[in-house]
Amino acid sequence: MEDLDFNLCFISYSEFIFGSVRGKKGDFILVSNADAVDPDTPEGCDVAEIIELYETGKGNFAFLHVCRSIF
């Protein structure tokens, strides 16, 4: 059986603001595809839906999101 870390604590959010970008659960976003020819263009992105937003409070990746790929 796998050891589980029962000390994890997550804070959930319904929306976020990052600079001039605002997003919330249910929104669709463009996610850069590093394997694309031009990953920093709309053509080089994938579309995803934001399912969950939460904060772990640990390390450089304290804010995490759960997305569902659409295309």
C-alpha positions in Angstrom: 0.0 0.0 0.0 1.2 3.5 -0.9 2.1 5.9 1.9 -0.3 8.9 2.0 0.6 12.4 3.2 -2.4 13.3 5.5 -0.8 16.6 6.3 -1.8 18.1 2.9 -4.1 21.1 3.1 -5.6 22.7 0.1 -7.3 26.0 -0.2 -9.9 26.1 -3.1 -10.8 29.1 -5.2 -13.6 29.9 -7.6 -11.6 32.4 -9.6 -8.2 34.0 -10.0 -6.5 37.2 -11.3 -3.0 37.1 -12.7 -1.9 40.5 -14.0 -4.6 41.4 -16.5 -5.9 37.9 -16.9 -9.0 36.8 -14.9 -10.3 33.2 -14.9 -12.8 31.1 -13.0 -14.1 27.6 -12.8 -15.8 26.7 -16.1 -13.9 29.2 -18.2 -12.0 28.0 -21.3 -8.3 29.0 -21.7 -5.5 28.6 -24.2 -2.6 26.5 -22.9 0.7 26.7 -24.7 1.8 23.4 -26.4 5.5 23.1 -26.1 5.5 20.5 -28.9 3.9 22.9 -31.4 5.9 24.6 -34.2 4.9 28.1 -32.7 3.9 27.4 -29.1 3.4 31.1 -28.2 0.7 31.7 -30.8 -3.0 30.8 -30.7 -2.3 28.1 -33.4 0.3 26.5 -31.1 -2.1 26.3 -28.1 -4.6 23.8 -26.8 -8.0 24.7 -25.4 -8.8 23.6 -21.9 -11.6 24.1 -19.4 -10.7 25.1 -15.8 -12.2 22.5 -13.5 -10.6 23.4 -10.1 -8.3 26.0 -8.7 -6.5 25.4 -5.5 -3.4 26.4 -3.5 -1.1 24.0 -1.7 1.1 26.6 -0.1 4.2 24.6 -0.9 7.2 25.6 -3.1 7.2 27.5 -6.4 4.1 25.7 -7.6 1.8 26.8 -4.7 -1.1 27.6 -7.0 -2.3 24.7 -9.1 -5.2 24.2 -11.4 -7.0 21.2 -12.8 -8.0 21.5 -16.5 -9.8 19.3 -18.9 -8.4 19.3 -22.5 -11.0 20.1 -25.1 -9.1 20.0 -28.4 
